[in-house]
Amino acid sequence: MRSLKTYNSEIQLDERGFLRIAFNDTDDEIEFDEIKQQIDACYIISEGKPIPVLIDVRNGKKNLSPEARNYAGKQNPYKHLKLAEALLINSFPQRLMANFFIKFNKHHHPSKVFTREEAAVKWLLQHAK
C-alpha cells in the first residue's frame, strides 16, 4: 500500500481502489500550505489518475483557514481527478461543517457524509472506474 504523511494527515492508496486521507489527532487549524501539501500528495499517490477519495476527519477538530478552504474547494488544480468523495465523521458539528463544505463548493463529483466506514467504502466503490 502506497502512502505519504503530511503535517496533518496520512494519505494511503487502498488496495480496493480509493485514496484514504486520515487526519491526525490535532485541533490545529489547517493552513493553505498544509492543504496544498496534502492535495499534492494525493496527486502523487494516485499517479494523476481519477480515483474515489475517503476523507476521515473523526480524529480531532479540523477547521480550515479561509485560504485553505478556498484552495481545497474551488482552486484545487486536481479536483477533476476525484471520482467521488466520502467524508467520514463522528459528531454532529462535523456533519454540519461537512455538509456546508459540500454545498458551498458545489463539487462536480458525488459527495456524501458518513458515520460508518463500511458504508462509506461501499458507496465509494460504486464510483470506482
C-alpha positions in Angstrom: 0.0 0.0 0.0 1.5 3.3 -1.0 1.3 6.1 1.5 2.6 9.6 2.3 2.5 11.5 5.5 2.0 15.3 5.7 2.0 17.5 8.7 -1.7 17.0 9.4 -2.6 13.7 7.7 -1.7 10.4 6.2 -2.7 9.6 2.6 -2.9 6.0 1.5 -3.9 4.2 -1.7 -6.2 1.5 -0.5 -5.9 -1.8 -2.4 -9.7 -1.7 -3.1 -9.1 1.3 -5.4 -9.6 4.6 -3.5 -7.5 7.2 -1.7 -7.8 7.4 2.1 -6.9 10.7 3.8 -6.8 10.3 7.6 -6.3 13.4 9.6 -4.0 13.4 12.6 -5.4 13.8 16.1 -5.0 17.5 16.4 -7.2 20.6 16.9 -4.8 22.8 14.9 -6.4 24.9 12.1 -5.2 23.7 8.7 -3.5 26.4 6.8 -3.1 26.9 3.0 0.4 25.4 2.8 -0.7 22.3 4.7 -3.7 21.6 2.5 -1.7 22.3 -0.7 0.9 19.7 0.5 -1.9 17.2 1.2 -3.5 17.7 -2.2 -0.2 17.4 -4.0 0.5 14.2 -2.0 -2.9 12.8 -3.2 -1.9 13.5 -6.8 1.5 11.8 -6.4 -0.1 8.7 -4.8 -2.9 8.4 -7.3 -0.3 8.9 -10.1 -2.6 11.6 -11.5 -5.4 9.2 -12.3 -9.1 9.7 -11.4 -10.0 8.0 -8.1 -12.6 8.0 -5.3 -11.5 9.7 -2.1 -12.3 8.8 1.6 -11.6 11.7 3.9 -11.6 10.6 7.6 -12.0 13.6 10.0 -13.0 11.6 13.0 -9.8 12.4 14.9 -10.0 15.9 16.4 -11.4 19.2 15.1 -10.4 20.0 11.5 -11.0 23.7 10.7 -9.6 25.0 7.5 -8.4 28.6 7.3 -10.4 30.6 4.7 -7.4 30.3 2.2 -7.1 26.6 2.7 -10.9 26.1 2.3 -10.9 28.1 -0.9 -8.0 26.1 -2.3 -9.4 22.7 -1.3 -12.8 23.5 -2.7 -12.6 25.9 -5.6 -8.9 26.3 -6.6 -7.8 22.7 -6.3 -5.9 22.0 -9.6 -6.7 18.3 -9.3 -10.4 18.4 -8.4 -11.3 16.9 -11.7 -9.5 13.7 -10.6 -11.9 13.0 -7.8 -14.5 10.4 -8.9 -16.4 10.7 -5.6 -15.7 12.0 -2.1 -16.9 10.3 1.1 -16.4 12.3 4.3 -16.2 10.2 7.4 -17.3 12.0 10.6 -18.3 11.1 14.2 -20.1 14.2 15.6 -23.0 16.5 14.8 -20.7 19.6 14.5 -18.5 17.7 12.0 -21.7 16.8 10.0 -22.7 20.4 9.9 -19.3 21.5 8.7 -19.0 18.7 6.1 -22.5 19.4 4.6 -21.7 23.1 4.5 -18.4 22.4 2.7 -20.2 20.2 0.1 -23.0 22.6 -0.6 -20.7 25.7 -0.6 -18.2 24.3 -3.0 -20.6 22.7 -5.5 -18.4 19.7 -6.3 -18.5 18.2 -9.8 -18.3 14.8 -8.3 -20.7 12.9 -5.9 -20.0 13.8 -2.3 -21.6 12.3 0.8 -21.1 12.3 4.6 -20.9 9.1 6.6 -20.6 8.0 10.2 -19.8 4.3 9.4 -16.7 3.5 7.5 -18.1 0.3 5.9 -21.0 2.3 4.4 -18.6 5.0 3.1 -16.3 2.4 1.5 -19.3 0.5 -0.1 -20.6 3.8 -1.5 -17.1 4.9 -2.8 -16.5 1.6 -4.6 -19.7 2.1 -6.6 -17.9 5.2 -8.1 -14.6 3.5 -8.9 -13.8 3.0 -12.6 
